[in-house]
Amino acid sequence: MGATDRLDRHQPLVLGLFRIVIGLLFTSEGAATLFGVLDRDATPAGDWPFWYAGVIELVCGALVLLGVLTRAAAFLSSGAMAFAYFTEHQPDGLFPLQNGGLSPALFCWGFLLLVFFGPGSLSLSGAFRRDAAPGSRG
């Protein structure tokens, strides 16, 4: 068994860990925006676009973190981060290091990866699916 085979065998677990970390980070962004935690001031309710972005970050981040409706939540999150990048950051320069948009760019592409690859292992939806249909892959 080669090194590639050993790495391939662990892909579902590593993808699941990636999903958990990106979901936790996104959820913390939403919590900071909406509730003023983690050394950030709360955004006033209804303040466009920041409060709405905070709601998306909190709700979709939690869904991704738990592995529930992962692809849909990741799709919405990726789109929200693309919107944030092009409306809030890109006018200040093309590249993320120039315009302060590194986080939205990384979140956008990380969530897009989850749209196509799914939740990986360690997801609640996968646990429920395995319980409902023994032998099915989650």
Residue pairs with C-beta under 8 A, 6 or more apart in sequence:
11 120
12 120
12 121
13 120
13 121
13 122
14 120
15 117
15 118
15 119
15 120
15 121
16 67
16 119
16 120
16 121
16 122
16 123
17 120
17 122
18 110
18 113
18 114
18 120
19 64
19 65
19 67
19 70
19 114
19 119
19 120
19 122
19 123
20 65
20 67
20 122
22 64
22 107
22 110
22 111
22 114
23 61
23 62
23 63
23 64
23 65
23 66
24 61
24 65
25 61
25 107
26 57
26 60
26 61
26 64
26 65
26 77
26 107
26 111
27 57
27 58
27 61
27 62
27 65
28 38
28 61
29 54
29 57
29 61
29 103
30 53
30 54
30 55
30 56
30 57
30 58
30 59
30 61
31 37
31 38
31 58
32 38
32 39
32 40
32 54
33 40
33 42
33 43
33 50
33 51
33 53
33 54
33 57
33 58
34 42
34 43
34 51
34 54
34 55
34 58
35 42
36 42
43 50
43 51
43 54
44 51
45 51
49 83
49 84
49 87
53 80
53 84
56 76
56 77
56 80
57 77
57 80
59 73
60 73
60 74
60 76
60 77
60 80
61 73
61 77
63 69
63 70
63 72
63 73
64 70
64 73
64 74
64 77
64 111
64 114
64 119
66 123
66 124
67 119
67 120
67 122
67 123
67 124
67 125
67 126
68 123
68 124
68 125
69 125
70 114
70 118
70 119
70 123
70 125
71 114
71 115
71 118
71 119
74 111
74 112
74 114
74 115
75 111
75 115
77 107
77 111
78 107
78 108
78 109
78 111
78 112
78 115
81 104
81 105
81 107
81 108
81 111
82 104
82 108
84 101
84 104
85 96
85 101
85 104
85 105
85 108
88 101
88 104
89 96
89 99
89 100
89 101
89 104
90 99
90 101
91 99
92 98
92 99
92 100
93 99
96 102
96 104
96 105
119 125
119 126
119 138
121 138
123 138
125 138
126 138
127 138
129 136
129 138
130 136
130 138
